[in-house]
Amino acid sequence: MKNTNILINRLLKYGLYFALLIIIVFFAYIAPSFITANNFIDMLHTLAPNLIMISGLTFVVLTGAIDFSVGSIAFLAASIGTYLMVVQKVPLIITLPVIVLSAMIAGFLNGIIVEVIKVNPLITTFGTMLAYRGLGYMIGGAKYTPIPESLAQLHNVKIGFLYMDTAVAILIVVILYLIQYRTVFGRHLMAVGNDRENAKKLGVKTSSISIRAFVISGFFAGFGSIFYMIQGGYMTPRMGQGLEFTGIAIVVIGGISLFGGEGSILGLLTGIFTFYIVENGLQHIGVSPYIYPFLRGGIIFLAMYADSLKTKFHSLRKIRT
């Protein structure tokens, strides 16, 4: 029984890496162009804005909550920013901070509804997901709006061999990792996710920690929306659509439990890399893009199911010990 438990634990822990290796080898064999350095650099460039936008979501999940409004917060913040810099001709030095600040306010409202009004996080953020996107449409309209050239020209800027947004995304993940493991806030974050009531008894201000996690999630949603616009050169009505679900899936694939208090933010890199490498490989072998939504749904289901199995397994181990 002990050997079986060890085997299951290792499978849950390292199975993703083995599956990822098989996927890479398969696509490399079928499409040699897939395994080139330029392809991987371009893929990292493509996923960077989404990685930035969902990086703060990890902190919310670590508290045991959930945030379905990340994509809509990004869209709302970008709509406000586009209105200011395109319609009102407000300088970028003012507009860019306003984008981030408006996203933080949206995240703060999520936290207040959850912690002060005591509405379930799933219900809260599902409602604000719709409300924030609707407000964004009211401000910017459902249209493609070119951003100023002075901002769009940053699209091809590189730091070494990496695009600027890729380097920024990786730096953000590293910084958040240090916050998670090297700060009091990070330890309190994990404590809230592990056992909220016990954390209260130890003097942790659980409501404050949760609200701050939602604000951080909003901050990075807004910050990432700037890079999203830079990369495309436009403010699009599709910004952030579906991110609420793919973001959760990426977090879970990266080993962060939806039940809170477990996982490292570095797993976010593995999660998003796995998600995008499958789509990138399918592009190289010429699979119809219409299959991608079905594929995303399948990955989300498998990620949730694996997380549920992992949680049940760890619970059974605790009971037996």
C-alpha positions, -999 to 999 in steps of 0.1 A, spaced: 0 0 0 28 24 9 45 18 -25 12 23 -43 8 57 -25 43 67 -34 36 58 -71 3 77 -72 19 108 -55 48 108 -80 24 103 -109 3 133 -98 34 154 -92 55 145 -123 29 131 -147 24 165 -164 61 168 -172 62 134 -188 31 141 -208 46 174 -219 77 157 -231 57 132 -251 37 160 -267 69 179 -277 85 148 -292 53 140 -311 50 174 -327 87 176 -334 85 143 -353 54 153 -373 65 189 -380 102 197 -378 95 234 -379 79 231 -345 111 224 -326 130 255 -338 143 282 -314 124 309 -334 91 291 -330 95 288 -292 106 325 -289 75 335 -310 53 313 -289 65 328 -257 59 362 -272 23 353 -280 15 339 -246 32 367 -226 3 391 -223 -20 364 -210 6 352 -186 9 387 -172 -29 391 -170 -35 358 -151 -3 359 -129 -22 378 -101 -51 353 -103 -27 328 -87 -28 347 -54 -66 346 -54 -67 308 -60 -41 303 -33 -65 318 -8 -91 292 -18 -112 317 -38 -117 321 -75 -118 351 -99 -137 347 -132 -136 384 -139 -99 387 -148 -105 389 -186 -133 414 -182 -112 436 -158 -84 436 -185 -110 446 -211 -126 473 -190 -92 488 -180 -81 488 -217 -114 504 -228 -109 532 -203 -73 536 -214 -82 536 -251 -109 562 -246 -84 585 -228 -54 582 -252 -73 579 -285 -105 600 -280 -94 625 -254 -57 625 -265 -45 622 -229 -7 616 -227 5 580 -222 23 590 -190 -11 596 -175 -32 570 -194 -10 539 -186 -12 544 -148 -49 550 -151 -54 517 -169 -36 498 -140 -54 519 -113 -89 512 -128 -81 475 -129 -70 476 -92 -103 493 -83 -122 466 -101 -103 440 -82 -108 458 -49 -146 459 -55 -145 421 -60 -127 417 -27 -152 440 -9 -182 421 -22 -166 387 -12 -152 397 22 -175 425 34 -209 417 18 -200 380 21 -211 369 -14 -195 336 -27 -164 344 -48 -177 323 -77 -210 342 -78 -193 375 -72 -168 373 -100 -191 356 -124 -214 386 -119 -187 412 -122 -173 394 -152 -205 403 -171 -208 438 -155 -172 449 -162 -174 437 -198 -207 455 -203 -192 487 -189 -162 483 -211 -185 481 -242 -203 512 -230 -170 531 -228 -152 519 -259 -178 503 -280 -176 468 -296 -150 479 -322 -113 476 -331 -95 508 -322 -59 514 -332 -36 525 -303 -11 554 -307 19 545 -328 43 555 -300 28 526 -279 23 501 -308 59 504 -319 71 487 -287 57 454 -302 91 444 -316 113 456 -288 136 428 -275 157 424 -244 184 400 -255 169 373 -276 135 376 -259 107 400 -267 101 427 -241 67 413 -230 82 378 -225 110 391 -203 85 412 -183 62 382 -179 90 359 -166 102 387 -142 67 391 -128 64 354 -121 98 354 -103 88 384 -82 55 369 -73 73 337 -63 96 356 -40 65 374 -25 48 340 -20 78 324 -2 99 352 12 73 376 27 48 376 56 20 384 32 29 353 12 29 331 43 -4 345 53 -18 339 18 -9 302 21 -23 300 56 -57 314 45 -58 289 17 -49 259 40 -73 266 68 -90 300 70 -104 294 105 -71 283 119 -54 313 103 -78 336 121 -69 320 154 -32 326 146 -39 363 142 -40 365 104 -63 392 91 -79 368 66 -103 394 50 -75 418 44 -54 391 28 -82 381 5 -90 417 -5 -53 423 -13 -52 392 -34 -81 404 -55 -64 439 -59 -32 422 -70 -52 401 -95 -68 433 -108 -34 450 -110 -18 424 -133 -50 421 -154 -47 458 -161 -9 457 -166 -12 427 -189 -39 445 -210 -13 471 -219 10 445 -234 -20 428 -251 -28 461 -269 9 467 -277 12 432 -293 -18 436 -315 -17 473 -322 -54 475 -314 -79 476 -286 -102 447 -295 -137 438 -282 -124 402 -278 -98 411 -253 -99 387 -223 -128 366 -237 -124 331 -223 -95 341 -201 -116 335 -170 -117 297 -178 -83 292 -195 -67 312 -167 -81 289 -141 -70 258 -161 -35 271 -166 -32 278 -128 -44 243 -120 -22 226 -147 7 244 -130 0 225 -98 -19 252 -78 -50 236 -62 -84 253 -66 -90 244 -29 -62 268 -19 -30 267 1 -11 245 -22 13 250 -51 40 274 -63 35 303 -87 64 291 -107 40 263 -118 22 290 -138 51 289 -164 45 251 -168 8 255 -170 7 282 -197 35 266 -216 16 233 -217 -16 250 -228 0 270 -256 24 243 -268 -5 220 -277 -22 248 -298 11 258 -314 19 222 -324 -16 217 -339 -10 248 -360 22 234 -373 5 201 -384 -23 220 -400 -53 211 -378 -84 232 -383 -86 261 -358 -123 252 -352 -111 223 -330 -93 246 -306 -123 255 -285 -131 218 -281 -94 212 -271 -94 240 -246 -126 226 -230 -110 192 -228 -78 206 -212 -99 226 -186 -119 194 -177 -88 173 -173 -71 200 -152 -101 202 -128 -104 165 -126 -67 160 -119 -69 187 -92 -99 169 -76 -81 136 -76 -50 151 -61 -70 167 -33 -88 135 -25 -56 115 -25 -39 139 -1 -70 140 21 -70 102 23 -33 102 32 -39 126 60 -67 105 74 -46 73 73 -16 90 90 
